């Protein structure tokens, strides 16, 4: 069996999130292996070798067995970079075993469990007086005199390893209930009746008004001493759909110092280690920042961080492998100077899909769209000249998906 002697990294799964980490590390000379159960966009990168692996969503044990078998090929411990909840969960739960052969860039299970399961995270945060939205029970909401409406129904989690199989297509059903606004008691009763099957997986929470463009990110890497070595701050400019959607355009943006202080305090309190995303929402009504969630892994637009002078994947790798004396680094660019752009999808959304999704006010013509993307530096999701195959795959996939969609309509 071939032995891999140089410092290496295993990245999984390999959508734009994973691709960004692959490219960040590959450009620094790291030997990267792209692990996924499908040929996701990152698996085509020239900076990585693709290994097809089991999906921990279906079988956590099969995925861990795969890693243990692959460990025999390495003479020094590679770093593990999970980029999605259920992959981070699987690594964290088996961290002590995997540490014999790898260096997991993930927090301990006691910490990750709190962050993955929202019915654990919000009570923990409220107990520590952190600014999170309030939780409500069904009994509180069914009280005819309740004055807390509108509220939000959302999943306790969206993806976990060994996802329960008792409900068919559970991930899709949870995705459809990512954030459902309920305006009154009658609407709640209707929601309960229609979604009876998945109610054990749903929580009810205070609604923080505002669209996706009021979502802010503080991304960090913390070492084994729970000291933050790198910090990025930014804002989601556009999501799809525009109210709750994934980031299509994000930009570097400075945030109030007290938010960074809060993040540092939480990292210490949780004994957090690894890359994490702290997501805040700024209320349209009060202008207050609310901590919506903490993702115990990298996030979809982490690819912006190298352009902002705080390359979080490289900072993590250098700290975990060489224990280098790394000074704290944070993004210092002015608001909007650096943008992360999912170019083709954002183009299609702004010119067509926003209206189709029920948000015609977010439609743009080509001139307006191009103007909205102005920035000193631009980072394009899946599109860069030194790594062309992911770019070709992205274009082909979007053309194919759009064609299939149109054929279904007709």
C-alpha positions in Angstrom: 0.0 0.0 0.0 1.2 3.5 -0.9 2.4 5.6 2.1 1.7 9.3 2.3 4.6 11.0 4.1 3.9 14.7 3.6 1.5 16.6 5.8 -2.0 15.8 4.5 -5.6 16.8 5.0 -8.9 15.0 4.4 -11.9 17.2 3.6 -15.5 16.1 3.6 -18.2 16.7 2.2 -17.1 18.6 -0.9 -19.6 21.2 -2.0 -18.5 24.8 -2.2 -17.6 24.8 1.4 -15.3 21.8 1.1 -13.9 23.1 -2.2 -12.8 26.3 -0.6 -10.9 24.4 2.1 -9.3 22.1 -0.6 -8.2 25.1 -2.6 -6.9 27.1 0.4 -4.8 24.2 1.6 -3.8 22.9 -1.8 -2.4 26.3 -2.8 -0.2 26.2 0.4 1.3 22.8 -0.7 -0.8 20.5 1.4 -1.7 17.1 0.0 -5.5 17.0 0.2 -8.0 14.1 -0.2 -11.6 15.0 -1.1 -14.0 12.6 0.6 -17.7 12.4 -0.4 -20.3 9.8 -1.2 -21.0 11.6 -4.5 -19.0 13.5 -7.1 -19.6 16.9 -5.5 -18.0 20.0 -7.1 -15.0 19.9 -4.8 -14.1 16.3 -5.8 -13.0 17.7 -9.2 -10.4 20.0 -7.9 -6.8 19.7 -9.1 -5.7 20.2 -5.5 -7.2 17.0 -4.2 -7.6 13.3 -4.9 -11.1 12.0 -4.7 -12.0 9.1 -2.3 -15.6 7.9 -2.4 -16.7 7.1 1.1 -19.9 6.1 3.0 -22.2 8.9 4.1 -22.5 9.2 7.9 -26.1 10.4 7.4 -26.9 6.8 6.6 -24.2 4.8 8.4 -21.8 6.5 10.9 -20.1 3.2 11.6 -19.3 2.5 7.9 -17.8 6.0 7.6 -15.6 5.6 10.6 -14.5 2.1 9.5 -13.6 3.7 6.1 -11.4 6.3 7.8 -9.7 3.6 10.0 -8.9 1.6 6.9 -7.5 4.6 5.0 -5.3 5.6 8.0 -3.0 2.6 7.3 -1.8 4.5 4.2 -0.3 7.5 6.1 3.0 7.7 8.0 2.0 11.0 9.7 -1.4 12.0 11.0 -3.5 13.9 8.5 -5.9 16.7 9.6 -9.7 16.0 9.3 -11.9 18.9 8.1 -15.6 18.1 8.3 -17.7 20.7 6.5 -21.3 19.7 7.3 -23.2 18.9 10.5 -23.5 15.2 10.2 -19.9 14.8 9.2 -18.7 16.9 12.1 -21.0 14.9 14.4 -19.5 11.6 13.3 -15.9 12.7 13.7 -16.6 14.3 17.1 -18.4 11.3 18.5 -15.4 9.1 17.6 -12.7 11.7 18.2 -10.8 9.8 20.8 -10.5 6.7 18.6 -9.6 8.8 15.5 -7.0 10.8 17.3 -4.8 7.7 17.2 -4.5 8.1 13.4 -5.7 11.6 12.6 -5.8 15.2 13.9 -9.6 16.1 13.9 -10.4 19.8 13.4 -13.5 19.5 15.4 -14.6 20.1 19.0 -15.3 17.4 21.6 -18.6 15.6 21.4 -19.9 17.2 24.6 -19.6 20.6 22.9 -20.7 19.6 19.4 -23.8 17.9 20.8 -25.0 21.1 22.4 -24.6 23.0 19.1 -26.1 20.4 16.8 -29.3 19.8 18.8 -31.1 23.2 18.9 -33.4 22.0 21.8 -30.1 21.8 23.8 -28.4 24.9 22.5 -31.1 27.5 23.1 -31.8 26.6 26.7 -28.0 26.4 27.3 -27.6 29.9 25.8 -30.5 31.4 27.7 -29.2 29.9 30.9 -25.9 31.7 30.3 -27.8 34.9 29.3 -26.6 35.0 25.7 -28.8 37.0 23.3 -30.7 34.1 21.6 -34.4 34.1 20.5 -36.8 32.7 23.1 -38.2 29.2 22.9 -41.9 28.5 23.4 -43.8 25.3 24.2 -47.0 24.3 22.3 -49.0 24.8 25.4 -47.8 28.4 25.7 -48.6 29.1 22.0 -52.0 27.5 22.1 -53.1 29.7 24.9 -55.8 32.0 23.4 -54.4 35.0 25.3 -50.8 34.5 24.0 -49.2 37.7 22.8 -45.9 36.3 21.5 -46.9 35.9 17.9 -45.5 35.8 15.3 -43.3 32.8 16.1 -41.1 30.5 14.0 -41.3 26.7 13.6 -37.9 25.2 12.8 -36.2 21.8 12.9 -34.3 20.7 16.1 -31.6 19.7 13.5 -31.4 19.4 9.8 -28.7 16.7 9.3 -27.3 14.3 11.9 -25.3 11.1 11.5 -27.4 7.9 11.6 -30.5 10.0 10.7 -33.7 8.3 12.0 -35.3 6.2 9.3 -38.8 6.1 10.8 -40.0 8.9 8.5 -39.6 8.7 4.7 -37.6 11.6 3.2 -37.1 13.1 6.7 -34.2 15.5 5.5 -36.4 16.9 2.8 -39.3 17.5 5.2 -37.1 19.2 7.7 -35.6 21.4 4.9 -39.1 22.5 3.9 -39.7 23.5 7.6 -36.4 25.4 7.8 -38.2 28.5 9.0 -42.0 28.7 9.0 -43.5 31.9 10.3 -46.7 31.3 12.3 -48.8 34.5 12.8 -51.5 33.4 15.2 -53.2 30.5 17.2 -55.3 29.4 14.2 -52.2 29.2 12.0 -50.4 27.2 14.6 -53.3 24.7 14.9 -53.2 24.3 11.1 -49.4 23.8 11.2 -49.7 21.1 13.9 -52.3 19.2 11.9 -50.5 19.3 8.6 -47.1 18.5 10.1 -48.1 15.9 12.8 -45.6 13.4 11.5 -42.5 15.6 12.0 -43.6 17.5 15.2 -41.1 15.5 17.4 -38.3 17.2 15.3 -39.7 20.8 15.5 -39.2 23.6 18.0 -41.1 26.9 18.3 -39.1 30.1 18.7 -39.4 33.9 18.8 -39.4 35.4 15.4 -36.6 37.9 14.6 -37.9 40.1 11.7 -35.7 40.7 8.7 -34.5 39.0 5.5 -31.4 37.0 4.8 -29.4 40.3 4.3 -29.6 40.9 8.0 -27.7 37.7 8.8 -24.1 38.3 10.0 -21.2 35.8 10.4 -18.3 35.7 12.8 -16.1 32.8 11.7 -13.3 31.6 13.9 -10.6 29.0 14.5 -9.8 28.2 18.1 -6.9 26.0 19.2 -6.8 23.2 21.7 -6.4 25.8 24.5 -9.7 27.4 23.3 -7.9 30.5 22.2 -9.2 32.1 19.0 -6.3 32.5 16.5 -8.3 33.7 13.5 -11.5 35.7 13.1 -13.5 36.8 10.1 -16.6 39.0 10.2 -19.1 39.5 7.4 -22.7 39.8 6.2 -24.9 37.8 3.9 -25.8 40.2 1.1 -28.2 37.9 -0.7 -29.6 34.4 0.1 -31.9 32.2 -1.9 -34.7 32.2 -1.1 -34.3 35.9 0.0 -35.8 35.4 3.4 -33.9 32.4 4.8 -31.8 31.1 2.0 -28.2 29.9 1.7 -25.6 32.6 0.9 -25.4 33.6 -2.8 -23.5 36.8 -2.1 -21.6 37.6 1.1 -19.2 40.4 2.0 -16.6 41.2 4.5 -18.1 43.6 7.0 -16.9 45.0 10.4 -19.1 44.2 13.4 -19.4 45.8 16.8 -16.6 44.8 19.1 -19.0 43.5 21.7 -20.0 40.7 19.3 -16.4 39.6 19.0 -16.1 39.7 22.7 -19.2 37.6 23.1 -17.8 35.0 20.6 -14.5 34.8 22.6 -16.5 34.3 25.8 -18.6 31.5 24.3 -15.5 29.8 22.9 -14.0 29.7 26.4 -17.3 28.7 28.0 -17.9 25.8 25.6 -14.2 24.8 25.5 -14.5 25.0 21.8 -11.8 23.8 19.4 -11.8 24.0 15.6 -13.5 26.1 13.0 -16.9 27.5 13.8 -19.5 29.9 12.4 -21.4 32.2 14.8 -24.5 33.4 13.0 -26.2 36.6 14.2 -29.4 38.3 12.9 -30.0 42.0 13.3 -33.6 42.6 14.1 -35.4 44.8 11.6 -37.6 46.0 14.4 -35.1 46.7 17.2 -31.7 46.6 15.5 -30.5 44.3 18.2 -28.2 41.4 17.2 -29.5 38.0 18.2 -27.3 34.8 18.1 -29.2 32.4 15.9 -26.9 29.4 15.9 -23.3 28.2 16.1 -22.2 25.8 13.4 -19.4 23.5 14.8 -17.6 23.4 11.4 -16.8 25.6 8.4 -19.6 27.4 6.6 -20.7 27.7 3.0 -18.7 30.9 2.1 -15.5 30.3 4.1 -13.8 30.8 0.8 -13.9 34.5 1.3 -11.5 34.4 4.3 -8.1 34.1 2.4 -9.0 37.3 0.4 -9.6 39.1 3.8 -6.2 38.2 5.2 -7.4 35.6 7.6 -7.1 32.2 5.8 -8.9 30.1 8.4 -8.3 26.6 6.9 -4.6 27.3 6.7 -4.4 28.8 10.2 -6.1 25.7 11.5 -3.9 23.3 9.5 -0.7 25.1 10.5 -1.7 25.2 14.2 -2.8 21.5 14.3 0.2 20.1 12.4 3.2 22.2 13.3 2.0 23.9 16.4 3.4 27.1 15.0 3.5 30.3 17.1 0.5 31.8 15.4 -0.6 35.3 16.3 -4.2 36.3 16.4 -5.4 37.4 13.0 -8.7 39.1 12.0 -10.1 40.6 8.9 -9.5 44.3 8.7 -11.0 45.2 5.2 -13.6 47.9 4.9 -17.3 47.0 4.5 -18.0 45.5 1.0 -14.4 45.6 -0.2 -14.4 41.8 -0.6 -17.4 39.9 -1.8 -18.0 36.1 -2.1 -20.3 35.4 -5.1 -22.1 32.3 -6.2 -22.1 33.8 -9.7 -24.4 31.8 -11.9 -26.9 30.8 -9.3 -27.2 34.5 -8.1 -27.6 35.6 -11.7 -30.5 33.2 -12.3 -32.1 34.0 -8.9 -32.0 37.8 -9.4 -33.3 37.7 -13.0 -35.9 34.9 -12.6 -36.0 32.7 -9.6 -36.7 35.3 -6.9 -40.0 36.1 -8.5 -40.8 32.4 -9.0 -40.1 31.9 -5.2 -42.6 34.7 -4.3 -40.2 37.6 -3.9 -40.7 39.8 -7.0 -39.2 42.8 -5.2 -35.8 41.1 -5.3 -35.8 40.8 -9.1 -33.1 42.8 -10.9 -32.1 43.6 -14.4 -28.6 42.8 -15.6 -27.3 46.3 -15.0 -28.6 46.4 -11.4 -27.3 42.9 -10.7 -23.8 43.8 -12.0 -23.7 47.0 -10.0 -24.6 45.1 -6.8 -21.5 42.9 -7.3 -19.0 45.8 -7.3 -16.1 45.2 -4.9 -12.3 45.6 -4.8 -11.8 41.8 -4.5 -14.2 39.1 -5.6 -14.2 35.4 -4.8 -16.3 33.2 -7.0 -17.8 30.0 -5.6 -16.4 27.1 -7.6 -14.9 29.4 -10.2 -11.2 30.2 -10.4 -8.7 30.0 -13.3 -6.1 28.0 -11.4 -8.6 25.2 -10.8 -10.8 25.0 -13.9 -12.6 21.6 -13.5 -14.9 22.6 -10.6 -15.8 25.7 -12.7 -16.8 23.5 -15.7 -18.7 21.1 -13.4 -20.6 24.0 -11.8 -21.6 25.4 -15.2 -22.6 22.0 -16.6 -24.6 21.1 -13.4 -26.5 24.4 -13.4 -27.3 24.2 -17.2 -28.5 20.6 -16.7 -30.6 21.3 -13.6 -32.2 24.4 -15.4 -33.0 22.3 -18.5 -34.6 19.5 -16.4 -36.6 22.1 -14.5 -37.9 23.6 -17.7 -38.8 20.2 -19.2 -40.8 19.4 -16.1 -42.7 22.6 -16.4 -43.6 21.9 -20.0 
